[in-house]
Amino acid sequence: MISVTAPTDQELIDFVTREARLIDQHRLDEWLDLFADDGMYWMPLEWGQTDPRLTASLMYEDKLLLTIRIERLKGNRTFSQKPRSRCHHVLQTPQIDKRDEARNEYTTWTPMHYVETRYDEQQLYAAWATHTLAVIGGKLKIKLKRVDLVNCDAAFGNIQLFM
Amino acid sequence: MNRYRGNAEAVRNLIRETEVHRDVYLDEEVFQLEMEHLFANTWVYVGHDSQVPNEGDYFGTTIGTAPILMVRHSDNAVHVLHNRCPHKGTRITTETCGNTGKFFRCPYHAWTFRTDGTLRQIPLAKGYEGAKLEDSHAAKGMNPVRHVHNHRGFIFAKLNDTGPGFEEFFGDSLSSIDNMADRSPAGRLEVAGGVLRYMHNCNWKMLVENQTDTTHPMVAHESSAGTAIKVWENAPPGAKKPMAVEIYAPFMAPYDFFEKMGIRVWPNGHGHTGVHHSIHSNYSMIPGYFDQMVAAYGENRAKAILDENRHNTIYFPNLMVKGPIQLLRLFKPIAANKTLVESWTFRLVDAPDTLLERTLMYNRLINAPTSVVGHDDLEVYERAQEGLKVDANQWVNVGRLYDPSEQADVTAETNGTTERQMRNQFRAWSKYMTLSM
């Protein structure tokens, strides 16, 4: 049995903060590496949604689908990204909701504002990010990043990057 | 400036055999006339009766830009009412759906209405003695929409008395809705999963035209579907192709595939892509489903139902139905340059949950505001809405595979890359715009 060094609270907080920074700096390959192989990114459509499978979501993506998104953003014929979008996160300090060292499961809760811009347009979104993390191969990895928008059921225009 | 109001000839002149004038997309007066005429003279989709299963259940929506609601009345029929109080105009329900019990109650002055719309009670009614109430619009209650039809759960309504009856208007096009419902072993559908709402800064007709535009997927969606194929090429040999790749990949099918899929047009602006096959033809079978279908229908009929893989069926003016994956999209006009797209999904009653899971995945990957397919579609619509401001050319071409002998209001099958269905829509547009002018 491999003994796992449990992360400190500060390490969990630093991880979540850095995760947002990688998105804002368009370091998306590094960002994708933060996910466990079976990690998921979930953006529910319903307030308090519990089921990603038989209830619609805005996003419910495994690493394959996230890879497709990231590779698409690099493409020369990605018309909706001419010009490119930019984004900006403002996070509250992540709160540690759960530490389960025996099961290697750590959950943080992070209220945030997220801005996405393109051309002259700037959109502001408010959301809560819930990270479910695990230590894998000595590193913290994302098992699930869940982003609950305050107005999850509103009619949006294009949301093109990652919250 | 009244360039089009009261001038049916000017409206007709916007539509030529192979091109349409930009004012059908840009002009606010034309848009207003669409609301008054086109959306009033045609049968417009309201909702599905599974959204209002019990007496008193209601669902609020719009026809054109007018708020309406549908409600299950005590006679078990679904009624469609104009969603305003006859007193001061207050919208009666604002939450999308709910149960109102035996009657609606206006939040402003507590006037109440039965669920067929009739006026039930006015507080302090004595104040209306001798006040000509019985002769007023107010006495009529929440005006019911008189022309309502339920076809296998799909509720359509027509606001005006002018215009054809339901069967005459839709004719054989109802076969696409029938096929979707027949795909349930019980022959029934239920709205399920939730609705994706996607705001578009473009005219609603651009979206309707896109549904039968088969020469854009491999161009506009190269960045998403093409990338999906490339990423999947790196998968380990023998790995099972995921549902998501099955959904994305056919968007990159070559022109030949789309030419051969065929397009069928019907009278009154309806039509569909995928007469012979479609991007939905080669999805994996869901374990257990075919056996359920055989048990329900017998083998021959079950095969016939499942071999019908129509791509997109347009119910003119603003509905698209995808039978093979139990999904519909409603293109709701808000302004000449603004459209709300609602994408609804259905459960096939008594079929495996995996079918609904695939339907929801399709909707999420293709029709969500977070969809990489949707992103590029919206981009080209919005660029068109901008580009049409060029005065040097004020016409949009819809002439691909035009045949001078082609007629309006007939049933015909043709090459799958024709723009004939777009022409079919504009001929119907011209007819129903001017029918009541």
Interface residues (C-beta under 8 A of the other chain):
Chain A: M43 L45 E46 R53 L54 T55 A56 S57 L58 M59 Y60 L64 L65 T67 I68 R69 E71 R72 G75 R77 T78 F79 S80 D153 A154 A155 F156 G157 N158 I159 Q160
Chain B: A192 G193 G194 V195 L196 R197 Y198 M199 H200 N201 A220 E222 S223 S224 G226 T227 A228 K230 V231 W232 P242 A244 V245 Y248 L340 T345 D353 L356 E357 L360 N363 R364 L365 A368 P369 T370 V372 G374 H375 D376 L378 E379 V380
